[in-house]
């Protein structure tokens, strides 16, 4: 029996490719950096049983309609807003993602951004490396607020939100959270307090976003919400760019509605070098790298590969997004080797 055919849209860490090679015939887009063109993607999936993609690949109905054998789309990411989930479900295509394996990496990076924006670490680096350390020490040089005793407001108490709450305990911060689902168990375990979104925005010294990009969360932080925040508060976003209205945020940063922001994600990626955000002094920008630890990226590759192989074997994948697909095309066991 021939092996199922799979198209992989980018070179991923070797542990994932190793798993795939054991069970499937891979056609690999041979670049670590550049995705296939739209035309190439459509051409390559035509005869494939599986697709392993990245969050930069737009997988919509047009792509699915040419891939008559496609049974599974495995994305090497936690987010899946680049995939038309409804279109996949209607066609009986399983969609999987990689939650959990990058939780600590993203939480660590969130704390890193928190420290970087408050303690002006990026500015300090530029002062020294840029040859700007030309004045003697003074009491006001590169000062910022301490974290101890301040309030961190977490929007979205999922895996990453909970991990952030756990990691800031050592800073002796008060942690409050908002989520569409209250988690009383986490409240007891982590010592966090549930509040509504308006209260969180009004009382937090730092607001950290940890929600997926859905219709309900698109631009959930806009002009109205930013105006509720303290003028001394900071916004941290390691979730998805579309959760924040960028134009409103630029205005808030320019006009001093908030003290600053630290962002790893943007509505437009890559962010153009002439974007208004790049001209502001009270913002730190990172190129969507919160999950960029060697360990996390390897675990993501393994999970993405295992998800894909499981579906092709007729087994329940570890991380299925569209559970309704089981009603459209139930899993059937297949012996692959």
C-alpha positions as CSV (number, residue, x, y, z in Angstrom):
1,X,0.0,0.0,0.0
2,X,1.5,3.4,-1.0
3,X,2.2,5.9,1.7
4,X,-0.1,8.9,2.0
5,X,1.2,12.1,0.3
6,X,1.9,15.2,2.4
7,X,2.9,18.7,1.5
8,X,4.9,20.6,4.1
9,X,5.0,24.4,3.4
10,X,8.3,25.1,5.2
11,X,11.3,23.3,6.7
12,X,10.4,22.6,10.3
13,X,12.7,21.2,13.1
14,X,14.0,17.7,12.3
15,X,12.1,15.8,15.1
16,X,8.9,16.6,13.2
17,X,10.2,15.7,9.8
18,X,11.6,12.4,11.2
19,X,8.1,11.4,12.4
20,X,6.6,12.3,9.0
21,X,9.2,10.4,7.0
22,X,8.3,7.2,8.8
23,X,4.7,7.2,7.8
24,X,4.2,9.5,4.7
25,X,5.8,10.6,1.5
26,X,6.8,14.2,2.1
27,X,7.0,17.0,-0.5
28,X,8.8,19.7,1.4
29,X,9.0,23.4,0.4
30,X,12.7,23.8,0.8
31,X,12.9,27.1,2.7
32,X,13.1,27.9,6.4
33,X,12.1,31.5,5.8
34,X,10.0,32.0,2.7
35,X,6.5,30.4,2.3
36,X,5.4,29.0,-1.0
37,X,3.6,31.4,-3.3
38,X,-0.2,31.1,-3.5
39,X,0.1,29.5,-6.9
40,X,2.6,27.0,-5.7
41,X,0.6,26.1,-2.7
42,X,-2.5,25.4,-4.8
43,X,-0.5,23.4,-7.3
44,X,1.2,21.3,-4.6
45,X,-1.8,20.3,-2.6
46,X,-3.8,18.9,-5.6
47,X,-2.8,15.3,-5.0
48,X,-2.1,15.4,-1.3
49,X,-3.7,13.5,1.6
50,X,-2.3,15.9,4.2
51,X,-1.0,19.4,4.5
52,X,1.3,20.7,7.2
53,X,1.3,24.5,7.2
54,X,2.5,27.6,9.1
55,X,0.4,30.5,10.4
56,X,1.7,32.6,7.4
57,X,-0.1,30.2,4.9
58,X,-3.7,31.2,4.1
59,X,-5.6,28.0,3.8
60,X,-9.1,28.8,2.5
61,X,-11.9,27.2,0.4
62,X,-10.0,27.8,-2.8
63,X,-7.0,25.8,-1.6
64,X,-9.3,23.0,-0.2
65,X,-11.3,22.7,-3.4
66,X,-8.4,21.7,-5.5
67,X,-7.2,19.1,-3.0
68,X,-9.8,16.4,-3.5
69,X,-7.8,13.8,-1.4
70,X,-7.1,16.2,1.5
71,X,-8.0,14.7,4.9
72,X,-6.0,16.8,7.4
73,X,-4.6,20.3,7.7
74,X,-2.0,20.4,10.5
75,X,-0.8,23.8,11.4
76,X,2.5,24.4,13.1
77,X,1.0,27.0,15.5
78,X,-1.5,27.4,18.3
79,X,-3.5,30.0,16.4
80,X,-5.6,28.8,13.5
81,X,-7.2,32.0,12.2
82,X,-5.3,31.6,8.9
83,X,-7.4,28.5,8.1
84,X,-11.1,28.6,7.1
85,X,-12.3,26.2,9.8
86,X,-15.9,26.1,8.6
87,X,-14.8,25.4,5.0
88,X,-12.6,22.5,6.3
89,X,-15.4,21.0,8.4
90,X,-17.9,21.0,5.6
91,X,-15.4,19.2,3.4
92,X,-14.6,16.6,6.1
93,X,-11.1,17.9,6.6
94,X,-9.6,17.6,10.0
95,X,-7.8,20.7,11.3
96,X,-5.2,20.4,14.1
97,X,-2.9,22.8,15.9
98,X,-0.1,22.8,18.6
99,X,-1.4,24.1,21.9
100,X,0.3,23.4,25.2
101,X,3.8,22.7,24.0
102,X,4.8,26.4,23.7
103,X,3.0,27.6,26.9
104,X,6.1,28.2,29.0
105,X,8.0,29.8,26.1
106,X,5.3,32.4,25.5
107,X,4.7,33.0,29.2
108,X,8.5,33.6,29.7
109,X,8.6,36.0,26.8
110,X,5.6,37.9,28.1
111,X,7.4,38.4,31.4
112,X,10.4,39.4,29.4
113,X,8.4,42.1,27.6
114,X,7.0,43.3,30.9
115,X,10.5,43.8,32.3
116,X,11.9,45.3,29.1
117,X,9.2,47.9,28.8
118,X,9.2,49.0,32.4
119,X,12.9,48.9,33.1
120,X,13.8,50.3,29.7
121,X,16.2,47.5,28.9
122,X,16.0,48.0,25.1
123,X,16.7,51.8,25.6
124,X,19.6,51.0,27.9
125,X,21.1,48.7,25.3
126,X,20.8,51.3,22.6
127,X,22.4,54.0,24.9
128,X,25.5,51.9,25.4
129,X,25.9,50.2,22.0
130,X,24.8,53.4,20.1
131,X,27.5,55.5,21.7
132,X,25.0,57.6,23.6
133,X,26.4,57.1,27.1
134,X,28.0,60.4,27.2
135,X,26.6,61.8,30.5
136,X,27.4,60.9,34.1
137,X,24.9,58.9,36.2
138,X,21.9,60.8,37.5
139,X,18.9,59.8,39.6
140,X,16.4,60.1,36.7
141,X,18.3,58.3,34.0
142,X,16.3,55.5,32.4
143,X,13.9,55.1,35.3
144,X,10.7,53.0,35.2
145,X,8.2,51.5,37.6
146,X,8.9,48.5,39.8
147,X,6.6,45.5,39.4
148,X,6.3,44.7,43.1
149,X,2.9,45.8,44.5
150,X,1.5,46.6,41.0
151,X,-1.5,45.0,39.4
152,X,-1.3,42.7,36.4
153,X,-4.5,42.2,34.5
154,X,-4.6,39.1,32.4
155,X,-7.1,39.0,29.6
156,X,-7.7,35.3,28.8
157,X,-6.9,32.7,31.5
158,X,-6.1,29.8,29.3
159,X,-2.9,27.8,29.4
160,X,-0.6,30.8,28.7
161,X,-2.6,33.2,30.8
162,X,-2.3,30.8,33.8
163,X,1.4,30.3,33.1
164,X,2.0,34.0,33.2
165,X,0.1,34.4,36.5
166,X,2.3,31.6,37.9
167,X,5.5,33.1,36.7
168,X,4.9,36.7,38.1
169,X,4.3,35.4,41.6
170,X,7.9,36.0,42.4
171,X,7.5,39.7,41.7
172,X,4.8,40.0,44.4
173,X,2.3,41.5,42.0
174,X,-1.5,41.4,42.4
175,X,-3.0,39.4,39.5
176,X,-6.5,39.9,38.3
177,X,-8.1,38.3,35.2
178,X,-11.0,38.5,32.8
179,X,-12.2,35.5,30.7
180,X,-15.5,34.6,29.2
181,X,-15.3,31.5,31.5
182,X,-14.6,32.0,35.1
183,X,-12.0,29.5,36.5
184,X,-12.5,29.3,40.3
185,X,-10.1,26.4,40.5
186,X,-7.3,28.5,39.0
187,X,-8.3,31.4,41.3
188,X,-7.6,29.2,44.3
189,X,-4.4,27.6,42.9
190,X,-2.9,30.8,41.6
191,X,-4.3,33.4,44.0
192,X,-5.8,35.4,41.1
193,X,-9.0,37.4,41.2
194,X,-11.8,37.4,38.6
195,X,-13.1,40.8,37.4
196,X,-15.0,42.1,34.4
197,X,-13.1,43.5,31.5
198,X,-13.9,47.2,32.3
199,X,-12.7,46.8,35.9
200,X,-9.5,45.1,34.7
201,X,-8.7,47.9,32.3
202,X,-9.4,50.6,34.8
203,X,-7.4,49.1,37.7
204,X,-4.4,47.3,36.1
205,X,-0.9,48.7,35.9
206,X,-0.2,46.2,33.2
207,X,-2.6,44.5,30.8
208,X,-1.5,41.3,29.2
209,X,-3.5,39.7,26.3
210,X,-3.8,36.0,26.0
211,X,-6.9,35.3,23.8
212,X,-7.2,33.6,20.4
213,X,-8.2,35.7,17.4
214,X,-11.9,35.0,16.8
215,X,-14.8,37.1,15.6
216,X,-15.6,37.8,19.3
217,X,-12.1,38.9,20.1
218,X,-11.3,40.9,16.9
219,X,-10.4,44.5,18.1
220,X,-11.6,43.7,21.6
221,X,-9.0,46.4,22.7
222,X,-10.0,49.5,20.8
223,X,-10.3,53.3,21.5
224,X,-12.9,52.8,24.2
225,X,-10.9,50.2,26.1
226,X,-7.6,52.0,25.8
227,X,-9.2,55.2,27.2
228,X,-10.3,53.1,30.3
229,X,-6.7,52.3,31.1
230,X,-4.5,54.3,33.5
231,X,-2.2,56.9,31.8
232,X,0.6,55.1,33.7
233,X,-0.4,51.6,32.4
234,X,1.3,49.4,29.9
235,X,-0.3,47.0,27.3
236,X,1.5,43.7,26.5
237,X,0.3,41.6,23.5
238,X,1.7,38.1,22.8
239,X,-1.6,36.8,21.5
240,X,-2.7,37.9,18.1
241,X,-2.3,41.3,16.4
242,X,-6.0,41.5,15.5
243,X,-7.1,41.5,19.1
244,X,-6.0,45.2,19.2
245,X,-7.1,48.0,17.0
246,X,-3.7,49.2,15.8
247,X,-4.9,52.7,14.8
248,X,-6.4,53.2,18.2
249,X,-3.3,52.0,19.9
250,X,-1.0,54.3,17.9
251,X,-3.3,57.2,18.9
252,X,-3.2,56.1,22.6
253,X,0.6,55.9,22.6
254,X,1.0,59.3,20.9
255,X,-1.5,61.1,23.0
256,X,-0.5,59.5,26.3
257,X,-3.7,57.6,27.1
258,X,-1.4,54.8,28.3
259,X,2.3,54.9,29.2
260,X,3.5,52.3,26.7
261,X,3.1,49.0,25.0
262,X,5.2,45.9,24.3
263,X,4.0,43.9,21.2
264,X,5.1,40.6,19.7
265,X,2.1,40.4,17.3
266,X,0.6,42.7,14.7
267,X,-2.4,43.0,12.4
268,X,0.0,43.2,9.5
269,X,3.0,40.9,9.6
270,X,5.8,41.5,8.8
271,X,5.3,45.0,10.1
272,X,6.4,47.6,7.5
273,X,9.5,49.5,8.5
274,X,7.7,52.8,8.1
275,X,4.7,51.8,10.2
276,X,3.7,54.4,12.8
277,X,4.5,52.0,15.7
278,X,8.2,51.9,14.7
279,X,8.4,55.7,15.2
280,X,7.3,55.7,18.8
281,X,9.6,55.7,21.8
282,X,7.2,54.2,24.3
283,X,6.7,50.9,22.5
284,X,8.9,47.7,22.2
285,X,8.3,45.6,19.1
286,X,9.3,42.0,18.5
287,X,8.8,40.0,15.3
288,X,6.3,37.3,16.6
289,X,8.9,35.3,18.4
290,X,7.3,34.5,21.8
291,X,7.5,30.8,21.2
292,X,11.1,31.0,19.9
293,X,12.9,28.6,22.2
294,X,14.7,25.6,20.7
295,X,12.7,23.3,22.9
296,X,9.3,24.8,22.1
297,X,9.8,24.8,18.4
298,X,10.9,21.2,18.4
299,X,7.9,20.2,20.5
300,X,5.6,22.1,18.0
301,X,7.2,20.1,15.1
302,X,6.6,16.8,16.9
303,X,3.0,17.6,17.8
304,X,2.2,19.0,14.3
305,X,3.6,15.8,12.7
306,X,1.8,13.5,15.2
307,X,-1.5,15.3,14.7
308,X,-1.2,14.8,10.9
309,X,-0.1,11.2,11.1
310,X,-2.9,10.3,13.6
311,X,-5.7,11.5,11.3
312,X,-4.2,9.6,8.3
313,X,-4.1,6.5,10.5
314,X,-7.7,7.0,11.4
315,X,-6.9,7.9,15.0
316,X,-8.0,10.8,17.1
317,X,-5.3,13.5,16.8
318,X,-3.8,14.9,20.0
319,X,-5.1,18.5,19.2
320,X,-8.1,18.7,17.0
321,X,-9.6,22.1,16.3
322,X,-12.9,21.3,14.5
323,X,-14.5,18.5,16.5
324,X,-17.7,18.8,14.4
325,X,-15.8,17.2,11.5
326,X,-16.2,13.8,13.2
327,X,-19.9,14.0,12.2
328,X,-19.0,14.8,8.6
329,X,-16.2,12.2,8.1
330,X,-15.8,9.8,11.0
331,X,-12.3,8.4,11.5
332,X,-11.5,5.0,10.0
333,X,-8.5,2.9,11.1
334,X,-5.8,2.6,8.4
335,X,-2.7,0.5,8.8
336,X,0.1,2.7,7.4
337,X,3.2,0.5,8.0
